């Protein structure tokens, strides 16, 4: 029997077939325009999320459907448990941060890391609106290889989820450049404590982020979900090898929200230019 749509708690999100989940969530999708280019959206039937109307690449889909990447949503709903500590690196408006905060409960904690000032401002409000501020910390910074510094963040107009650390030469793109704080995962761990799960979606900054979590990987490697694109990485084989030296095996999240084993060679040579959602299980898990 199809569950009542108002009963979609994380356990329901985890248990449903993907198509059933999408239908149930779409039935409850709802938006309210608050003015000033900001919309309040009902997400996954139970979270209240603030979004910018000018965002065409992410917000428009969430406003209409009530979900984003349903397969990855289900994977996290099946993986996170109360009491866990989770880092959402590249949190954007906080879609996964809200899910993480609900899943880990007040017994756990969430670090939502987002360098884009416009997105981070709404993320903070959404965390507060949903009652998760007691166990969710919003860090408005980019992550990299060094514990402290600044960086230039290029934010494409209408596509803030694709913001990336600028090395210059973006004059032919339509967007804005922000000067943002820079820190590392190891520095955050020093402030906030160890992580049980880390999600990294950082549009090409993955190499520096992994370099900045060397201490954590040596002492207490967490479960890691990494958006990986070989075409976006200067040396994708080296990045993958550095993680395999820690974890031994790589998996990917399929469209049914389950982790499937994959050969490293396949990750490097197939779907080049497309994103893999790679999963590295915590050793001993």
C-alpha positions in Angstrom: 0.0 0.0 0.0 1.3 3.4 -0.9 2.3 5.4 2.2 0.4 8.5 3.0 2.4 11.4 1.7 2.4 13.2 5.1 4.1 10.2 6.6 7.4 10.5 4.7 10.0 10.4 7.5 13.6 9.4 6.7 12.7 5.7 7.2 10.0 6.0 4.5 12.5 7.8 2.2 14.9 4.9 2.7 12.4 2.1 2.2 10.4 3.3 -0.8 11.1 2.4 -4.4 12.6 5.4 -6.1 9.6 6.0 -8.4 7.2 5.7 -5.5 9.3 8.2 -3.5 9.3 10.7 -6.4 5.6 10.5 -6.9 4.8 10.8 -3.2 7.1 13.9 -2.9 5.8 15.6 -6.0 2.3 15.4 -4.6 3.4 17.6 -1.7 5.6 20.0 -3.6 4.6 23.5 -2.6 6.1 27.0 -2.9 5.4 30.4 -1.4 7.0 33.5 -2.8 8.3 35.6 0.1 9.5 38.6 -2.0 12.9 39.8 -2.8 13.6 36.9 -5.2 13.2 34.3 -2.4 10.9 31.4 -2.4 9.9 29.0 0.5 9.7 25.4 -0.8 8.4 22.2 0.8 11.1 19.6 0.2 10.8 15.9 0.7 7.3 16.5 2.1 8.7 17.7 5.5 11.5 20.3 5.2 11.1 24.0 4.6 13.8 25.3 2.3 14.6 28.9 1.2 15.7 29.3 -2.4 16.5 32.1 -4.9 14.2 32.4 -7.8 17.1 33.3 -10.1 18.6 29.9 -9.6 17.7 28.0 -12.8 19.9 24.9 -12.3 18.8 23.7 -8.9 16.1 25.8 -7.3 13.6 25.5 -10.2 13.8 21.7 -10.0 13.4 21.5 -6.3 10.5 24.0 -6.3 8.6 21.9 -8.9 9.5 18.4 -7.8 10.2 18.7 -4.0 13.4 16.6 -4.4 16.9 16.6 -5.9 18.9 13.5 -7.0 16.3 11.1 -5.5 18.8 8.1 -5.7 21.5 9.9 -3.7 18.8 11.2 -1.3 17.8 7.5 -0.7 21.4 6.4 -0.3 22.0 8.9 2.5 18.6 8.0 4.1 19.8 4.4 4.2 23.3 5.2 5.4 23.1 7.9 8.1 22.0 7.0 11.6 21.1 8.9 14.8 24.2 10.2 16.6 26.5 10.3 13.6 28.6 13.3 12.7 28.3 14.3 9.0 30.0 17.0 6.9 28.1 18.4 3.9 30.9 20.0 1.8 29.4 22.1 -1.0 26.1 22.4 0.8 24.6 25.0 -1.5 21.1 25.9 -0.1 21.2 23.0 2.3 19.1 20.2 0.7 21.4 17.5 2.0 22.2 19.4 5.1 18.6 19.4 6.2 18.3 15.6 5.5 21.5 15.0 7.3 20.4 17.0 10.4 17.1 15.1 10.5 18.8 11.7 10.1 21.5 12.2 12.7 19.0 13.8 15.2 20.0 16.0 18.0 22.3 13.2 19.2 24.6 13.8 16.2 25.8 16.9 14.5 26.2 18.3 10.9 28.7 20.7 9.5 27.3 22.4 6.4 30.1 24.0 4.4 29.2 26.5 1.7 31.4 29.3 0.4 28.8 31.2 -1.7 27.6 34.1 0.5 24.2 34.3 -1.1 23.5 30.5 -0.7 25.0 30.4 2.8 22.7 33.2 4.0 19.6 31.2 3.0 21.1 28.0 4.2 21.4 29.5 7.7 17.8 30.6 7.7 16.6 27.1 6.5 18.6 25.4 9.3 17.0 27.7 11.8 13.5 27.4 10.3 13.6 23.6 10.5 14.7 23.6 14.1 18.2 22.1 13.4 20.4 25.0 14.5 21.2 23.2 17.8 23.1 20.5 16.1 24.0 22.0 12.7 26.9 24.4 12.1 27.1 26.5 8.9 30.6 27.2 7.8 30.8 30.0 5.1 34.1 29.0 3.6 35.7 27.2 0.7 37.8 24.1 1.6 41.2 23.4 0.3 44.7 22.1 1.3 45.6 24.8 3.8 44.0 25.5 7.2 43.6 29.2 6.7 43.5 31.7 3.8 41.3 33.3 1.2 40.2 32.3 -2.3 38.2 33.7 -5.2 34.9 31.9 -5.8 33.3 32.3 -9.3 29.5 31.9 -9.2 27.9 31.4 -12.6 24.7 33.5 -13.0 21.7 31.2 -12.6 23.8 28.2 -11.6 25.3 28.8 -8.1 25.6 25.0 -7.5 28.3 25.1 -10.2 30.4 27.7 -8.3 34.1 27.0 -8.4 37.4 28.3 -7.1 38.7 30.8 -9.6 42.2 30.7 -11.1 41.4 33.7 -13.3 40.3 33.8 -16.9 36.6 33.6 -16.4 35.9 36.9 -18.2 33.9 35.1 -20.9 31.6 33.6 -18.3 28.5 35.3 -17.0 28.8 35.5 -13.2 30.3 37.1 -10.2 33.5 36.6 -8.2 33.5 36.6 -4.4 36.4 36.7 -2.1 35.8 33.9 0.4 37.5 32.4 3.5 39.5 29.2 2.9 40.1 26.4 5.4 40.6 22.6 5.4 38.7 19.6 6.6 41.5 18.8 9.1 41.1 22.4 10.6 37.3 21.8 10.8 37.8 18.5 12.5 40.0 20.3 15.0 37.1 22.6 15.8 34.1 20.3 15.5 35.4 16.8 16.1 35.7 13.7 13.9 33.3 13.0 11.0 31.5 9.6 10.4 30.5 10.6 6.9 31.6 13.3 4.5 29.9 14.3 1.3 32.1 16.4 -1.2 30.5 18.2 -4.1 33.0 20.9 -4.9 33.2 21.4 -8.7 36.8 20.6 -9.3 38.3 21.5 -5.8 38.3 17.8 -4.8 42.1 17.4 -5.1 42.8 20.3 -2.7 40.0 19.2 -0.3 41.4 15.7 -0.1 44.9 17.1 0.4 43.5 19.1 3.3 42.1 16.0 5.1 45.2 14.0 5.2 45.3 13.9 9.0 41.7 12.6 9.2 42.4 10.0 6.5 45.4 8.8 8.4 43.8 8.5 11.8 40.0 8.0 11.4 38.9 7.8 7.8 35.1 8.5 7.5 32.7 7.1 5.0 33.1 9.4 1.9 30.8 10.3 -0.9 32.6 12.1 -3.6 31.3 13.7 -6.8 34.2 12.7 -9.2 34.7 13.9 -12.8 37.9 12.8 -14.5 37.6 15.7 -17.0 37.5 18.2 -14.2 40.7 17.0 -12.5 44.3 17.7 -13.5 45.4 14.2 -12.4 42.3 12.0 -11.7 44.3 8.8 -11.4 46.4 10.3 -8.6 43.4 11.5 -6.7 41.7 8.1 -7.0 44.9 6.3 -6.1 45.4 8.4 -2.9 41.9 7.4 -1.8 42.3 3.8 -2.7 45.5 3.7 -0.6 43.3 4.6 2.4 40.0 2.7 1.6 41.2 -0.1 -0.7 37.9 -0.3 -2.6 35.7 2.1 -4.5 32.0 1.9 -5.0 29.5 4.1 -6.8 25.9 5.1 -6.0 23.6 3.8 -8.7 20.2 5.2 -9.7 18.4 3.0 -7.1 20.3 4.5 -4.2 22.6 1.5 -3.6 26.4 1.2 -3.6 27.8 -1.0 -6.4 31.4 -2.0 -6.7 33.3 -0.6 -9.6 36.8 -1.0 -11.0 39.0 2.1 -10.7 39.9 1.8 -14.4 36.2 2.2 -15.2 35.9 5.3 -13.2 38.8 6.8 -15.1 37.9 5.8 -18.6 34.1 5.6 -18.9 31.7 8.4 -18.7 34.6 10.9 -18.9 33.2 14.4 -18.6 30.2 13.1 -16.6 29.9 12.9 -12.8 30.4 9.7 -10.8 29.0 9.6 -7.3 31.8 7.5 -5.7 31.5 5.9 -2.3 34.3 4.9 -0.1 33.2 2.9 3.0 34.8 3.6 6.3 37.4 0.9 7.0 35.9 -1.7 9.3 32.3 -0.7 8.6 
